[in-house]
Amino acid sequence: MVVFSLETGSRLGNATGLRWSQVDLTRRVCWIHADEIKNRKADLLVPLSNVAVVTLREQLRKHQEFVFTYRDEPMRYINKRAWRNALRRADITDFRW
């Protein structure tokens, strides 16, 4: 999810709630529905970089509906301690969703 968010600029809620129905790997885009966007004005089409496409392909067939899961369940929140430890291990600094 971090790599996807870094590549697309997605917010935490958009990454955790991303569904396969919102992803088109052929056209290399995903979209965030208006009711999931901060300003709620219109759907947002998000272009996918090569890295974002690879990241999404790594998630294929892990869950039928949601792109990012943990133990086969949709992610609803991030454990802050685990999050800080993961960022430290990945040597990522100054990252906030």
C-alpha positions in Angstrom: 0.0 0.0 0.0 2.9 2.4 0.7 4.4 1.9 -2.7 1.0 2.3 -4.3 0.3 5.5 -2.3 3.8 7.0 -3.1 3.3 6.3 -6.8 -0.2 7.6 -7.0 -0.6 10.2 -4.2 -3.5 8.2 -2.8 -4.8 8.9 0.7 -4.8 6.2 3.3 -8.6 5.6 3.1 -8.4 5.4 -0.7 -5.6 2.8 -0.6 -7.2 0.7 2.2 -10.6 0.8 0.5 -9.5 0.3 -3.1 -11.5 -2.4 -4.9 -10.6 -4.3 -8.0 -13.7 -2.8 -9.7 -11.9 0.5 -9.5 -8.7 -0.7 -11.3 -8.1 -1.1 -15.0 -4.6 -2.5 -15.5 -5.0 -2.6 -19.3 -5.6 1.2 -19.4 -3.2 1.7 -16.5 -5.7 3.7 -14.4 -7.7 3.5 -11.3 -10.5 5.8 -10.1 -11.6 7.0 -6.8 -15.4 7.6 -6.5 -16.6 11.1 -5.7 -17.9 10.0 -2.3 -14.4 8.8 -1.3 -12.7 12.0 -2.3 -12.1 14.8 0.2 -13.9 17.5 -1.9 -16.6 14.9 -3.1 -17.1 16.8 -6.4 -16.3 14.2 -9.1 -14.7 10.8 -9.6 -10.9 11.1 -9.8 -9.1 9.2 -12.5 -5.6 8.2 -11.3 -2.9 7.3 -13.8 -0.8 4.3 -12.8 3.0 4.4 -13.1 5.0 1.2 -14.0 5.7 0.7 -10.4 2.1 1.1 -9.4 1.0 -1.4 -12.0 3.6 -3.9 -10.8 2.4 -3.4 -7.2 -1.2 -4.0 -8.1 -0.3 -7.1 -10.1 1.4 -8.5 -7.1 -2.0 -8.3 -5.3 -3.9 -10.1 -8.0 -5.9 -13.2 -6.8 -5.2 -12.4 -3.1 -8.7 -11.2 -2.5 -11.8 -11.2 -4.8 -13.0 -7.7 -4.0 -10.3 -5.6 -2.2 -6.8 -4.9 -3.6 -5.0 -4.6 -0.3 -5.8 -7.0 2.5 -4.3 -8.4 5.7 -5.0 -12.1 6.5 -7.6 -12.2 3.7 -9.6 -9.3 5.2 -9.9 -5.8 3.9 -7.7 -3.3 5.8 -9.7 -0.8 7.8 -6.9 0.9 9.7 -3.2 0.8 10.2 -1.5 -0.3 13.4 0.7 2.7 14.3 3.5 0.7 15.9 3.7 -1.8 13.1 3.5 1.1 10.6 6.4 2.9 12.2 8.5 -0.3 12.3 7.7 -1.0 8.6 8.8 2.5 7.6 12.0 2.2 9.6 12.8 -1.2 8.0 12.1 0.2 4.5 14.3 3.2 5.3 11.4 5.6 4.5 11.4 8.9 6.3 8.8 11.7 6.5 6.0 9.6 5.0 2.4 10.3 6.2 -0.8 9.5 4.4 
